[in-house]
Amino acid sequence: ETQRVFVERINIEGNVRTLDKVVRREFELVEGDPYNRTRLAQSEQNVRDLGYFETVKLESNRGSAPDKTVIDVKVEEKSTGELSVGAGYSTNDGPLADFRVRERNFLGRGQDVLVGATFAGERTEFDFSFTEPYFLNRDLSAGFDAFHITRDLQDESSFDQERTGGSFRFGYPLSKRWRQTLRYRFEENTIDNVSSNASLFILEQVGTRSTSAVSQRLSYEDLDSTLFPTEGLTAWIDTEYAGIGGDANYVSGKVGSSYYYPVYDRIVFNLLGEVGAITGVGSKDVEINERYFLGGTTLRGFEQAGIGPRDLGTEDSLGGNYFYRGSAELSFPVFFPEELGVRGHAFSDMGSLWNIDETATLSNDFDDTANVRLSAGVGMSWRSPFGPIRVDLGFPIMKEDYDQEENFRFNFGTRF
């Protein structure tokens, strides 16, 4: 047992535009605290995870007395603003043009501001978002979002969709690892341009409906890095109630977890699982725009909305009220320098989607089963200067006859 040492001072150097308080509030030590190497290492990781600095170095030096130490923090700032005008291709949306302005450290205060627009063959989206991570100088995040989205869902469900709305959100810690986020959302949802040959279930839902909903997310995070995790666990519980005004009236919930395990040097195993359910309140049915859909990125080897209840006459996907999904993936280097961010992937996905309200099925010839679907495949990803690029080859192993397959998936230029 040695003499106790206390933090005399914390010096921060190199932050030209970032305010001192933005760095200091990430520290788990303050002046006067007993020196603790574990908390100091976690503080260094917290500052790195901000993403504002190219390098972060912490040094402990002798203070004005033997029982005092001075912590010197040396940072090198990097650009936190993003101005991107690009083009790309996604399997879901076809050719796309992407315009985005984002500042993750607005005025050096750590605030996140985003203005974006995406124009794609099957989707147009406008977004604005603002987040204050330390509202009222407390560990309380606050922000708001506004959006306008149009989507061409003719291939999946024979209709076009338009969504316009916004939300307010607040987040606060319950403990070191647990965090709660509360949110209010209001949006107008329009279903139109429905094919005359579409499912009767979809034809009955043409028009505009409003949704006024409150939701919460309870999350747990114990990862070695929030940007590029290689070890640890994260989990979440999402619940939402719609019915505070508006036309929608439902309760939904999702529970999920993702675990990372470093198998060997730069080889990481990830295991993910999630389940969800939604049900109408009172005599209200769950509408198609409120249901869950699986496929694409959530179940590789199948098309977007490729599994679940389907009108067999029109082949329209109807969505489902219940789902579960799981994924096991191994990520590994592929003979490129680590700084290029190129990695290979081997994965297996499984899941199922089922159940639509009985009143919505009376006039439809549809198939609905909770049987599991299973797929496996390989892929490659690259954190390119133009945005993330990923290519996947997935092949169904267990499927239903009416499911829609998608063996090749390519995403480039998007930042979802």
N, C-alpha and C positions, 0 to 999 in steps of 0.2 A: 504494500500500500504506500503510495507516494503522496506528496503534498498536493492539495487541491489547487488547480489553476483556473483563473477566471479570465473571461474575454474582456480586455481593456478597451479595445477599439477595433472597428471594422473599416478599413480603407478601401475605396472603390476607385479604380483608375481605368481609363480608356473609354468610358461611356461619354462620347461627345454629345450625342443628342438624347440618349435615354436618361431620364431622370433617375437620380440616386434611389428614390423610394421604390421605383419599379424593381430594382435589383434587391434592395434590402428586404422587401416584403416576402421574397422567396426564401429568405434565410430562416432556419429553424433555431438559430442562435442570435441573441442580441447582446449589446454591451452590458456587462455585469453578470451574464450567465456563466455557470461552470463550463469549462471547456469540455467538449464531447466530440470525439473524432467521427463517430457514426453519424451524428446530426450534422456535422460539418460536411461529410461526404454527400449526404442527402441534399444539403443546401446547394452544393455544387451541381448536382444532377438537376435540381429544380431550376437553376439559372440556365443550364444548357437547354432544358426542355422549353424554355421560352421561345427559342428559335431566333433570338435577336442578335446573337453573337457568333462570330466565326470561331473564336477560341475563348475558353474560360479557364483560368488558372487560380487556384487558391493556395496561399502559403501562410504558415503560422510562424511568427517571429517573436522573439523575447520582448516583453513589455518593459515598463518602467520599474518593475519589481520582479523578483523570482516567481511570485505566484500570479503573474499577469502575462497575458499573451496578446499579440496584435495579429489580426487576420488581414492579410493583403489580398484583395481581389483584383485581378487584372483581366480585363475583357477586351476583345477586339470586335467592334461592331461590324455587322454586315447589312446589306440592303434588305429592308423588310417590306419595301413597297413592290408591288407587282403590277405591271402594265402589260397585258398580253392581248395580242390580236393574232389569232391563229385559225387553222383549219384542221380538220381531222375526219375520222370515220369511226362510228360505233355500230356494233351489230344491231343494237336496239333502234337507233335513230337515223342510221344512214349517214350521208355526208353532212358535216356540220361546220359552222363558223362560230368561233368563240371570242367574245370580247369581255375582258375582265380587268377591273381596277381594284386592287386591294392593298390596304396598309395595315399590317399586323401590329404596328407600334406607332399609332397615330399621335403626332406631336410629341413623341418620346414618352407618352403616358401609358403605353401598354394597351391602348384601346384598339379594337379590331373593327375596321370599316371595309365594307365590300359593296361594290356596284358591279353587276354582271349582266350579260345578255348572251344567249345562245340561240342560234338559228340553225335548225337541222331539218332534214327531210321529213321527219315525223314528229318534231317537237320544236316549239319556240318558248323561250323562258327568259323572264326579266326578274332580277333579284336585287334587293337592297337589304343590307344587314349591318347592325351596329351592336357591339358588345363592349361593356365596361367591366373588366374582370374584378375590380375592387371598388364596388359602388359604396359611396360614403366612407372611403378609406377603410373598409372592412372586407373580409374575405367573403364578399357577397357579389356574385356576378349578376349583371342586369343587362338586358338588351331587347331589341325588337327586330322583326323581320317583315318585309313586304314582298309579295311575289305576284306574278301573272304568268300562267303556264297554259299553253295549248298543246294538245297531243293528238296525233292521228293513230287511233287504235282500231282501224278498219281490219287489219290483218288478224288481230287477236280477238276482237269482240264486235266488229262491225259498227263502230260509232266513233265520233270525235268528242274530245273532252276539253273544256276550258275551266281553269281554276284561277280565281283572283281572291286575294286575302292578305292577312297579316297576323302577327302574333306578338305577344309580350312574354318575357321569360325572366325568372329569377332563380339563382342557384346559390346554395350555401352548404358548408360542410357540417356533417353530423359527428364526424370524428376524423382522424387522420386519413382513413381509407374510404370512408363512406361519404357520399354527397347526394343531396336532394335538389332536384330542379322542378320548379312549378311553371306552368305555361298556360296562357289563355290564347285560343286561336279562333278566328272568325274567317270564313271563306264562302264565296259563292261558287257553286259547282254546276256547270251546264253540260248536259249530254244532248248532242244534236247530230245532224247529218247521218241519221241511222238508216242503214240499208233496208229496203222494203222486204228483203229476204232474211233479215236478222231474226234472232231468237225472239219469241213473244215476250220473254222475260225482260229483254233489253228494250223492246218497243214500248213496254208499259212504263219505262222510266225516262222517257224523253222529256226534257225541260230543265228548268233551273231550280236548284235547291240550295238553301243556306245551312251552314253548319256553325254552331256556336258551342265550343267545347273547352273544357278544362282538363289538364293532364298533369301527371307527375312522373318523374323518373328518379328512382333510387338506384344509385350506381356504386359499385365497389371497384377500387383500382389498386393493384399492387404489382406494377410493372417496372422493369428496370429502366424503361424509357417510354414516354407517351408518343414520341414521334416514330421510332422504329423499334418496337419491342422485340426482345429475344428471350425473355424469361419473365414469368409471373402470371397473374390471373386478373381478369376483369369480368365483372358480372353486372347485370342490370335487371330492373323490374319496371316496366312501363304500364301505366293505367291511364285510361281516358274516359271521360263521361261527356257525351253530347246531349244537349237538351235544355240548355240555359237560353231559351229562345231558339229561333231557327227552326228548320224543318226536320233535321236529323235528331234521333233519339236512340242512343245505344250506349253500351258499356263495353270496353275492350281492355285486354291486358296481354302483355308479353313478358316472358321471363327467359333470359339467356345468359350464357357465359362463354368466355374464350380464354383458353389456357395456352401459354407458350413455354416450351421446354427446350433448352439448348442441348441437342444430342451430342454434338461435337463442335469443333472450331468452325463457326459461321454456318453450321447446319442447325436449323431450328424446326421443331415440330409444333404445329398448332392444331388444337382440338377445339371445335366450336359446336355449341348446341343451343337451340332456341325453340320455344313453343308459344303459341298464341291462340286467343279465342276472342270472338266478338259476338254479342247478342243484342237484339233489339229490346227496348224497354216498353212495357205495356203491349199495345197492339201493333207497334211499329215493326216493320221488317227492316233488315239490314240491306241497304241499297248497294248496287254493284260498285259504285265509286268508293264505298266504305269497306269492302271485303278485302281479304288477303289474296295475293297472287304469288305463285312460286315459279321459278324458272330463270334462265339467264344467269346473272351473277349469283343468285341465291340457290340455284340448283343446276350446276353446270352439266352439259350434255342434253339439256332440254331448252326449248325456246322460252323467251319471256312469256309468262302466263301459259307455259306449255303443259302443265299438269293440273289436275283438279277437276271439279264439276264442269261438264261441257255439253252443250246442246248438240246431239249427234246429227240432227238434220242440217244445221247451219254451220257446225264446227266452231261456234262461238264459245270462247272461254267465259265462264260465269263467275269465277272467283269462289272462295270458300270462307266459311265462318271459323274453321279450326285448321291449324297447321302445326307441324313440327318439322324441324330440319336439323341436320348435323353435317359437319365437315371435318375431315382429317387431312392435313396438308403438311408436306415436308418441303422446306425451302433450303436451297443449297447453292453455293457459288458455282459458276460455270466458266472457269478459266479466263475470267476478266479481272482486272484490278478492282479491288473492293470499292474504291472511290467512284467508279462508274455507275454503281448501283444496279448491276445486271445480275439477276438470279434466276435459277431454275426452280420449278415446282412440280411435285407429284401429289395428286389429290384424289380423294374419294368423297363424294357427296351423297347424302340420303335425305329423304323427306317425304311428306305427304300433305295433301290439302283436300278437305272434304266438307260436306254439309252446306246446303243453302236452305233458306226458310221454306217451310212446307207450302205456304200460300203462294210462293213464287214458282213452284214446280208443277202445279196442277195441270197446266196446259203445255208442258214441255216434255219432249222425248229427250231425256238427258241421262248421262251416266255419272255416278258419284260413288266412289269407293275410297276407303281409308288405307288401301293397300300401300305398302312402302314402295318408293322408287329409289333406285340405287344407280350411281354412275361412277366412273373412274376416268382419270386422264392425266395429262402432263401439260405444263405451260412454261412460259418465260416472261419475265417482267423487266422493265428498265425505267429507272427514274431519270428520264431524259430532261434536258433543259426546256423542252417544249411541253412538258407535262408527262404524267405517267403513261407508259405504254405496256400493254399486256396482251399476250396471245395464249389461248387455251385450246387444247384438243380434248373434248370430253365424249365419252361413249356410254350410253345407258346399258346397264346390266339387268335391271329389273324395271319393267314398265308396263303400262296398260296399252291396249291396241289403239286407243284414241289419243294418246299423248303425242305431243309435237316435239320431235327431236331437233337438236342443234349441235352438231359435232364440232364445228369450228367457231371460235369466238375471238374477236379482235377489237380492242379499244385503244384509241389514240387521240390525244389532244383534248380530252375532257378532264375536268377537275371536280368530280362529284365527291 
